Amino acid sequence: MGTFDLLWQGLAVAAQPVNLLYALIGVTLGTAVGVLPGIGPALTVALLLPVTYKLDPAGSLIMFAGIYYGGMYGGSTTSILLNTPGESASIVTALEGNKMARGGRGGPALATAAIGSFVAGLLATIGLAFMAPWVVRLALSFGPAEYFALMVLAFMTVSAAFGDSTLRGLTSLFIGLALGLIGIDLQTGQARLSFGVPDLLDGIEVTTLAVALFAVGEALSVASRKGAAEQRIEPVRGSVWMNREDWGRSWKPWLRGTAVGFPIGAMPAGGAEIGTFLSYSMEKQLATKPEEFGKGAIEGVAGPEAANNASAAGTLVPLLTLGLPTTATAAIMLAGFQQFGLQPGPLLFATNPQLVWGLIASLLVANLMLLVLNLPLIGLWVRLLAIPQPWLYAGILVFATLGTIGANPSTFELGLLLAFGLMGYFLRRFGYPIAPVVVGLILGPLAEQQLRRALAISQGDPTILVSSPIALVLLLLAATAVVLPIVLRARGKGKMLAQLGGDED
């Protein structure tokens, strides 16, 4: 069956009234949390994991994808009007977008962000539909050794990509791997690290850990900060629509941003931040009016926002086809799949094609909903910025607690929620990334299982792990993912010290 036929079948699933409702809820929530500074889509999906525990898997995953897309767009509103990115991928948008808002052109900045997000999301989703089957065909040839190497690559890239230090990323990863060891060993039936506590025999719930680290930890981190400066919201003056010149200067950056963002998002060590910075740099080089950059160039909003949303679709390529999360939100979505007993990867396309293609097709629907929602309701999103932070995070704590109780009514589980929440706070406090902990807990047991299978096949010979060319290449890429950032950071520090030395002379 061809890609168009599969996509058409997926549209039939996505167009069901209940799934349309889930998509609408997702994009609305995603835009709202993207607008609110400090609350990203990862936190929202984590909060909703326990709430959707008993809902339909397809509808819940469609809602999570809608939150992801909506959150990627919503961050542009707060970047443009408040000069405070709602999530990290919107940092570049603030450079030119806020300058446009201060110059009375906030409306066109928001419009080019919305339309650019729609164009990029549409093209990138079609790219996802055509690229996914090709990756699946490749992955179906993998054996236990290749899958183990793939997991190692995921561990290394996630550790290196999140945070400013590879060592801290690896430390967070090993915390997650250690938590993944807790429970019954599936091969021997022996209890591991349960310390005689019956509640730990089933292992640590991914949902509890995700909610604790992302929601409770973030709330405690915000509460610990004092004396934050009051933020000034730039009003939207004049027309929201773009004029002819704005359209002429925006359409090429939209296409270029999509071309940059999608492949980078699809890479195991990708992520939206890299694509947005590359797109901004490209637009600055190709601009017909380079003198406007730094003063409010519309190309500096159009390109990065297109790259931002294109990377969101690109991120779903390794997640759906290989089960590899490359962003924090993708890691939480992976937990969402596992919550329903589903493991993303090539076999999911064979065993549950309706769900996968319904999810991919729902992204097309979510894109259209975002365009219709965001331009007319810009006033509503701006009002969300006025919600006091104490109310906001108090509500998050209540929601996290009630959601955990609903999914697993246990005093012990609430104790774990508090303990992991405190761990999330201290990880943030000392600059350790959060996502590798969740990835370690989810993928750690799977990597162990594949390693044991490979060693069982080879009767204990460890060379089987590098006997396959694919496995060897993946392990070399994993080593590169760790070493390269260290080398680049060392070179960067060396140049800085040389410049300082030159200045002193």
Residue pairs with C-beta under 8 A, 6 or more apart in sequence:
3 129
3 130
3 133
6 129
6 133
6 353
6 357
7 129
7 357
7 360
7 361
9 353
9 354
9 357
10 354
10 356
10 357
10 358
10 359
10 360
10 361
10 362
11 361
11 364
11 365
13 19
13 58
13 354
13 355
13 357
13 358
13 361
13 362
14 20
14 23
14 62
14 358
14 359
14 361
14 362
14 364
14 365
15 365
18 56
18 59
19 58
19 59
19 62
19 358
19 362
20 365
21 59
22 59
22 60
22 62
22 63
22 66
23 62
23 63
23 66
23 362
23 365
23 366
23 369
24 66
24 369
25 63
25 66
26 62
26 63
26 64
26 65
26 66
26 67
26 69
26 70
26 366
27 66
27 67
27 69
27 70
27 366
27 369
27 370
27 373
28 70
28 373
29 44
29 48
29 63
29 66
29 67
29 70
30 41
30 44
30 66
30 67
30 68
30 69
30 70
30 71
30 72
30 73
30 74
31 70
31 71
31 73
31 74
31 77
31 370
31 373
31 374
31 381
32 70
32 74
32 381
32 384
33 39
33 40
33 41
33 43
33 44
33 67
33 70
33 71
33 74
33 86
34 40
34 41
34 70
34 71
34 72
34 73
34 74
34 75
34 76
34 77
34 78
34 86
34 87
34 90
35 74
35 75
35 77
35 78
35 86
35 381
35 382
35 384
35 385
36 78
36 86
36 384
36 385
36 387
36 392
37 78
37 82
37 84
37 85
37 86
37 231
37 385
38 86
38 218
38 222
39 86
39 218
39 392
39 396
40 71
40 75
40 86
40 87
40 88
40 328
40 329
41 67
41 68
41 70
41 71
41 72
41 87
41 329
42 214
42 327
42 328
42 329
42 331
42 332
42 435
43 214
43 215
43 218
43 396
44 67
44 71
45 64
45 67
45 68
45 329
45 332
45 333
45 336
46 210
46 211
46 213
46 214
46 215
46 332
46 335
47 211
47 214
47 215
47 396
47 399
47 400
47 403
48 60
48 63
48 64
48 67
48 403
49 207
49 210
49 211
49 332
49 335
49 336
49 339
49 403
49 407
50 207
50 211
50 403
50 404
50 406
50 407
50 408
51 403
51 406
51 407
52 60
52 63
52 336
52 339
53 207
53 339
53 406
53 407
57 340
57 342
57 355
58 354
58 355
58 358
58 359
60 336
60 340
61 333
61 336
61 337
61 340
61 355
61 359
62 358
62 359
62 362
62 366
64 332
64 333
64 336
65 316
65 333
65 359
65 362
65 363
65 366
66 362
66 366
66 369
68 312
68 329
68 333
69 121
69 309
69 312
69 363
69 366
69 367
69 370
70 366
70 370
71 86
71 87
71 329
72 87
72 89
72 117
72 272
72 308
72 309
72 312
73 113
73 114
73 117
73 305
73 308
73 309
73 370
73 374
74 86
74 381
75 85
75 86
75 87
75 89
75 90
75 93
75 308
76 86
76 90
76 93
76 97
76 110
76 113
76 114
76 117
76 301
76 305
76 308
77 86
77 110
77 113
77 374
77 378
77 381
77 382
78 84
78 85
78 86
78 90
78 385
79 85
79 86
79 90
79 91
79 93
79 94
79 97
79 98
80 93
80 94
80 97
80 98
80 100
80 101
80 106
80 109
80 110
80 113
80 234
80 301
81 98
81 101
81 106
81 110
81 233
81 234
81 236
81 382
81 385
82 98
82 231
82 232
82 233
82 234
82 385
83 94
83 98
83 231
83 234
84 94
84 231
85 91
85 93
85 94
88 272
88 273
89 271
89 272
89 273
89 276
89 308
89 311
90 276
90 308
91 273
91 276
92 276
92 277
92 279
92 280
92 300
92 304
93 113
93 276
93 301
93 304
93 305
93 308
95 280
95 294
95 300
96 109
96 293
96 294
96 296
96 297
96 298
96 299
96 300
96 301
97 109
97 113
97 300
97 301
98 234
99 294
99 295
99 296
100 106
100 108
100 109
100 296
100 298
100 301
101 109
101 234
101 236
102 234
102 296
103 295
103 296
104 237
104 238
105 238
105 296
105 298
106 234
106 235
106 236
106 237
107 236
107 237
107 238
107 239
107 240
107 241
108 239
108 240
108 241
108 242
108 243
108 246
108 298
109 296
109 298
109 301
110 236
110 240
110 374
110 375
110 378
111 240
111 241
111 242
111 246
111 375
112 242
112 246
112 250
112 298
112 301
112 302
112 305
113 301
113 302
113 305
114 370
114 371
114 374
114 375
115 242
115 250
115 254
115 371
116 250
116 253
116 254
116 257
116 301
116 302
116 303
116 305
116 306
116 309
117 305
117 306
117 308
117 309
117 367
117 370
117 371
118 367
118 368
118 370
118 371
119 254
119 255
119 258
119 306
120 254
120 257
120 258
120 261
120 262
120 305
120 306
120 307
120 308
120 309
120 310
121 309
121 310
121 312
121 313
121 363
121 366
121 367
121 370
122 364
122 367
123 255
123 258
123 262
123 310
124 258
124 261
124 262
124 265
124 309
124 310
124 311
124 312
124 313
124 314
125 313
125 360
125 363
125 364
125 367
127 262
127 313
127 314
128 313
128 314
128 316
128 317
128 360
128 363
129 360
131 266
131 317
132 317
132 320
132 321
132 349
132 356
132 360
133 349
135 317
135 318
135 321
135 322
135 346
136 321
136 346
136 349
137 346
139 321
139 322
139 345
139 346
140 346
141 470
142 150
142 346
142 470
143 454
143 457
143 468
144 450
144 451
144 453
144 454
144 457
145 450
145 454
145 464
145 465
145 467
145 468
145 471
146 468
146 470
146 471
146 474
147 446
147 450
148 447
148 450
148 451
148 454
148 465
148 471
149 465
149 468
149 470
149 471
149 472
149 474
149 475
149 478
150 322
150 324
150 474
151 443
151 446
151 447
151 450
152 447
152 474
152 475
152 478
153 268
153 324
153 474
153 475
153 477
153 478
153 481
154 268
154 324
154 325
154 439
154 443
155 173
155 177
155 436
155 439
155 440
155 443
155 447
155 478
156 478
156 479
156 481
156 482
157 268
157 269
157 326
157 478
157 481
158 169
158 173
158 325
158 326
158 331
158 435
158 436
158 439
159 166
159 169
159 170
159 172
159 173
159 433
159 436
159 482
160 166
160 169
160 269
160 481
160 482
160 484
160 485
161 169
161 269
161 270
161 271
161 326
161 481
162 169
162 172
162 328
162 433
162 434
162 435
162 436
163 169
163 172
163 431
163 432
163 433
164 431
165 431
166 482
166 485
166 486
168 431
168 432
168 433
169 432
169 433
169 436
170 436
170 482
171 432
172 427
172 432
172 433
172 434
172 435
172 436
172 437
172 440
173 436
173 437
173 439
173 440
174 440
175 423
175 437
175 440
176 436
176 437
176 438
176 439
176 440
176 441
176 442
176 444
177 440
177 441
177 444
178 193
178 440
179 204
179 209
179 437
179 440
179 441
179 444
180 203
180 204
180 440
180 441
180 442
180 444
180 445
180 448
181 192
181 193
181 444
182 192
182 193
182 194
182 200
182 203
182 204
183 191
183 192
183 193
183 194
183 200
183 201
183 202
183 203
183 204
184 190
184 191
184 192
184 201
184 202
184 203
185 191
185 192
186 445
186 449
187 452
191 201
193 200
194 200
194 201
197 412
199 410
199 412
199 413
203 445
204 416
204 441
205 407
205 408
205 413
205 416
206 335
206 338
206 339
206 438
206 441
206 442
207 335
207 339
207 404
207 407
207 408
208 404
208 408
208 413
208 416
208 417
208 420
209 416
209 420
209 437
209 438
209 441
210 331
210 332
210 335
210 438
211 400
211 403
211 404
211 417
212 400
212 416
212 417
212 418
212 419
212 420
212 421
212 423
212 424
213 420
213 421
213 423
213 424
213 427
213 434
213 437
213 438
214 328
214 332
214 424
214 434
215 396
215 397
215 399
215 400
215 421
216 397
216 400
216 417
216 418
216 420
216 421
216 424
216 425
217 420
217 421
217 422
217 423
217 424
217 425
217 427
217 428
217 434
218 393
218 396
218 424
218 428
219 393
219 394
219 396
219 397
219 400
219 421
220 421
220 422
220 424
220 425
221 424
221 425
221 428
221 429
222 389
222 393
223 393
224 425
224 429
231 385
233 382
233 385
233 386
236 378
236 379
236 382
240 375
240 378
242 250
242 298
246 298
249 288
249 298
249 299
249 302
250 298
250 299
250 302
253 279
253 283
253 299
253 302
253 303
253 306
254 302
254 303
254 306
255 306
256 279
256 282
256 283
256 286
256 303
256 306
257 275
257 279
257 302
257 303
257 304
257 305
257 306
257 307
257 308
257 310
258 306
258 307
258 310
259 310
260 275
260 278
260 279
260 282
260 303
260 307
260 310
261 272
261 275
261 276
261 279
261 306
261 307
261 308
261 309
261 310
261 311
261 314
262 310
262 311
262 313
262 314
263 270
263 314
264 270
264 271
264 274
264 275
264 278
264 307
264 311
264 314
265 271
265 272
265 275
265 310
265 311
265 312
265 313
265 314
265 315
265 317
265 326
266 314
266 315
266 317
266 318
267 314
267 318
267 326
268 318
268 324
268 326
268 477
268 481
269 326
269 481
270 311
270 314
270 315
270 326
271 311
271 315
271 326
271 327
272 307
272 308
272 311
272 312
272 315
272 327
275 307
275 308
275 310
275 311
276 304
276 305
276 307
276 308
276 311
277 304
278 307
279 303
279 304
279 306
279 307
280 300
280 303
280 304
282 303
283 297
283 299
283 300
283 302
283 303
283 304
284 290
284 293
284 299
284 300
287 293
287 297
287 299
289 297
293 299
293 300
313 363
315 325
315 326
315 327
315 329
315 330
316 330
316 360
316 363
318 324
318 325
318 326
319 325
319 326
319 330
319 333
319 334
319 344
320 344
320 348
320 349
320 356
320 359
320 360
321 344
321 345
321 346
321 349
322 344
322 345
322 346
323 334
323 343
323 344
323 345
323 443
323 446
325 331
325 333
325 334
325 435
325 439
325 442
327 435
328 434
328 435
328 438
331 435
331 438
331 439
331 442
332 438
334 344
334 439
334 442
335 438
335 442
337 343
337 344
338 442
342 348
342 352
342 355
343 446
348 355
348 356
349 356
374 381
400 417
401 414
401 417
404 413
404 414
404 417
405 413
405 414
424 434
427 433
427 434
427 437
428 434
451 465
454 464
454 465
455 461
455 462
455 464
457 464
458 464
465 471
465 475
466 472
466 475
